[in-house]
Each structure stands twice: as structure tokens, then as C-alpha cells.
């Protein structure tokens, strides 16, 4: 293998490390880079530093590819677009493909179900608090999974409503092969007159973690969705 090819694979490997650092961990909304450099919270602000390390690897990798002899007289903009629009998505796809095959080989059930996206928002009227949940689940297994869902609220919010967790009423099914399921649930909580939207906002519950528990008769898993 020529030196130019060795350097090409080296710089592609550096870019792949950046992609790997930003890939979500199993049953966790954080990536590796977010655990290395956690968000810094100060008063009502949050500073996210987790993108620094992947950004550095991308810059090193892309600049290294620019410097190769084979690309010396090629358009740098075209090479950059090729990396961003084709190479990096292929690297992400390869991680998804590896995860899928890992769960297939282990014949995992619920362990193969992950949360791709999640959202919680609150509504307040009279003496009621409405908690709205939106989840997008993805199933990396090869078979159908049936389960129910419990949600363990952030501690400040659970103290506010007087309950640690709620169980969604419906039964849910996913069908493997990276299929997705959108979950929309609403919980209405009766409040005392002492509680106001302003007092709830002051708790800064949105900075705290939410835990979703997926379970059936055979197994259960917990998925952590970190706060801001």
C-alpha cells in the first residue's frame, strides 16, 4: 500500500473517531463526548462543550485529506462536501448496521429498543398540570417486541406532583429491523392551590434526568434521557 493510501485511511480513521464520539450510547441520550465534557450549568444558562473534541478530529481529518497528493489539484470545496454529505453519513450508517447485527446475534428483545428522540412539555390550567410526552422509539432487533412504559419524572417535578413515576396506559409494539414507533401520551395531575406555573419553573426540573422503563413479563430496561 502506498504512503498516500496509508495517510488517506489514517485521516478517514480520525474522522470516524469523531463520528463515534458523537454516537449515542445504548439506553442513554448522551454520547461518549458528552460524558467526557459534560454540559456546564450556571444560573439559567448551559454551555455545551461536548462538540469540541469531535470538531477537532473532523478538522484534523479533513485538513489531512486536503494535504494528500491525490487531492492537490482538486477542489477543496468539492472534497469537503463529499466528506460531509457522503462519507460521514456512511460512517453513521455503519455504526447503526453494527448495532443491528450485534442485537441480532444476541437475539435481544427489549434490550434492542432505544429512544431516538424524546420531548416533555407542560401545560397549566386552573388546578391541573398537564404533562405531555413524545417519544420516538427504534427497534434494532429482528422480531416483534410488546411492552408497557413507565416514566420516572425528574426529582423536582416528582416532588411537585407528589408522585415518583407514572405508567402509560397503552400497550406498545415494535417490529424490529430498525422500525420506529411514535409514542404520544398525556398525564393530567390535580394540584393544590399553592402551586403555580412560576413556582414549577423555578425548580428547573428540565435540567434533571428522566428515566423511561420499558417492560414486559420477560424483561425490563431503563433508558436515561438527560436534562439540558
C-alpha positions in Angstrom: 0.0 0.0 0.0 1.4 3.4 -0.9 2.1 6.1 1.7 -0.7 8.3 0.2 -3.2 5.5 0.7 -2.0 4.9 4.2 -2.4 8.6 5.0 -5.9 8.6 3.5 -7.0 5.7 5.7 -5.4 7.4 8.7 -7.3 10.6 8.2 -10.6 8.8 7.5 -10.0 6.9 10.7 -9.6 10.2 12.6 -12.9 11.4 11.1 -14.5 8.1 12.1 -13.4 8.6 15.7 -15.2 11.9 15.7 -18.4 10.2 14.4 -18.0 7.5 17.1 -17.7 10.1 19.8 -21.0 11.7 18.8 -22.9 8.5 18.5 -25.5 7.9 21.3 -24.7 5.2 23.8 -27.1 2.3 24.3 -30.1 3.2 26.5 -28.7 6.7 27.1 -29.3 10.1 25.4 -25.6 11.0 25.9 -22.8 10.3 23.6 -19.2 9.4 24.6 -18.1 13.0 24.1 -20.9 14.3 26.3 -19.6 12.1 29.2 -16.0 13.3 28.5 -17.1 17.0 28.5 -20.4 17.4 30.4 -22.5 20.5 29.9 -21.7 23.3 32.3 -24.7 24.9 34.0 -24.6 28.3 35.5 -27.8 30.0 36.8 -30.2 29.8 33.8 -27.6 29.1 31.2 -26.0 25.9 29.8 -22.7 25.7 28.0 -22.2 22.7 25.8 -18.5 21.7 25.4 -19.1 18.1 24.1 -18.7 19.2 20.4 -15.2 20.4 20.9 -13.4 17.0 20.7 -15.3 15.7 17.6 -14.9 19.1 15.9 -11.1 18.9 16.4 -11.0 15.3 15.0 -13.1 16.4 12.0 -10.7 19.4 11.3 -7.6 17.3 11.6 -9.1 14.6 9.4 -10.4 16.9 6.7 -7.2 19.1 6.6 -5.2 15.9 6.4 -7.2 14.7 3.4 -6.8 18.1 1.8 -3.0 17.7 2.1 -2.8 14.4 0.2 -1.1 14.4 -3.2 -4.0 12.9 -5.0 -6.2 15.8 -4.0 -3.6 18.5 -4.6 -5.2 19.9 -7.7 -8.8 19.0 -6.7 -11.5 21.4 -5.5 -11.3 21.6 -1.7 -15.0 22.6 -1.5 -16.0 19.5 -3.5 -13.9 17.3 -1.3 -15.4 18.9 1.9 -18.9 18.4 0.6 -18.1 14.8 -0.3 -16.9 14.1 3.2 -19.8 15.8 4.9 -22.6 14.6 2.7 -21.5 11.1 1.8 -18.5 9.8 3.9 -19.8 10.8 7.4 -23.4 9.6 6.7 -21.9 6.2 5.6 -19.9 6.1 8.8 -23.0 6.7 10.8 -24.9 4.0 8.9 -22.0 1.6 9.6 -22.5 2.1 13.3 -26.2 1.5 13.0 -25.6 -1.6 10.9 -23.1 -2.9 13.5 -25.5 -2.3 16.4 -28.3 -4.1 14.5 -26.2 -7.1 13.8 -25.0 -7.2 17.4 -28.6 -7.3 18.7 -29.5 -9.9 16.1 -26.6 -12.2 17.1 -27.5 -11.9 20.7 -31.2 -12.4 19.9 -32.1 -9.4 22.1 -35.7 -8.4 22.8 -36.3 -5.2 24.7 -32.6 -4.6 25.0 -32.6 -3.8 21.3 -35.2 -1.0 21.7 -33.8 2.6 22.1 -35.2 6.1 22.2 -34.2 8.1 19.2 -36.0 11.3 20.3 -37.9 12.4 23.3 -39.7 15.6 24.5 -41.6 16.7 27.5 -43.7 19.8 27.8 -46.0 21.1 30.4 -49.4 22.9 30.4 -51.1 24.5 33.3 -54.8 25.5 33.7 -56.8 26.2 36.8 -55.7 23.5 39.3 -54.4 21.0 36.8 -51.0 20.3 35.4 -50.8 18.6 32.0 -47.6 16.7 31.2 -47.2 15.8 27.5 -44.7 13.1 26.4 -43.5 12.5 22.9 -41.1 9.6 22.2 -39.7 8.1 19.0 -38.5 4.5 19.6 -36.3 2.5 17.3 -36.1 -1.3 17.5 -32.8 -2.9 16.4 -33.9 -6.5 17.0 -35.2 -8.9 14.3 -38.6 -9.7 16.0 -41.6 -8.1 17.5 -41.5 -6.7 21.0 -44.5 -6.0 23.2 -44.2 -3.8 26.3 -45.5 -1.2 28.6 -43.8 2.1 29.6 -43.2 3.8 32.9 -41.7 7.2 33.2 -39.7 8.3 36.2 -40.0 12.0 36.4 -37.2 14.5 37.3 -36.9 14.7 41.0 -38.0 18.3 41.2 -41.1 17.6 39.1 -42.0 14.4 41.0 -41.7 16.4 44.3 -44.0 19.0 42.8 -46.7 16.5 41.7 -46.2 14.1 44.7 -45.5 11.0 42.6 -42.3 9.4 41.5 -43.4 7.7 38.3 -46.4 7.3 36.0 -47.3 4.3 33.9 -48.6 4.9 30.4 -52.0 3.2 29.8 -51.4 1.7 26.4 -49.5 -1.4 25.4 -46.9 -0.8 22.7 -45.4 -3.0 19.9 -42.3 -2.6 17.8 -41.4 -4.9 14.9 -37.6 -4.9 14.7 -35.4 -4.3 11.7 -34.8 -0.7 12.8 -38.5 0.1 12.6 -39.7 3.2 14.6 -42.7 3.8 16.8 -44.0 7.2 17.8 -45.5 7.4 21.3 -47.6 10.3 22.4 -49.0 10.3 26.0 -50.6 12.9 28.3 -50.9 12.9 32.1 -53.1 15.2 34.0 -52.3 16.0 37.6 -54.5 17.7 40.1 -52.6 20.4 42.1 -53.1 22.3 45.3 -53.8 26.0 45.2 -50.3 26.7 46.5 -48.7 25.5 43.2 -48.3 27.9 40.3 -46.5 27.7 36.9 -43.9 30.2 38.2 -43.1 28.0 41.2 -42.7 25.0 39.0 -40.4 26.9 36.6 -38.2 27.9 39.5 -37.5 24.2 40.3 -35.6 24.0 36.9 -36.8 20.4 36.5 -35.8 20.5 32.8 -32.1 20.3 33.9 -32.7 16.9 35.5 -32.8 13.4 34.0 -35.9 11.5 33.0 -35.9 7.7 33.1 -38.2 5.6 30.9 -38.7 1.9 31.8 -39.8 -0.5 29.1 -41.0 -3.8 30.5 -43.0 -7.0 29.8 -43.3 -10.3 31.6 -39.8 -11.4 30.5 -37.6 -8.4 30.9 -37.3 -4.7 31.6 -34.8 -2.0 30.5 -34.3 1.6 31.6 -33.4 4.4 29.2 -31.9 7.6 30.6 -32.8 10.9 28.9 -30.6 13.6 30.3 -31.7 17.1 31.0 -30.3 20.2 29.4 
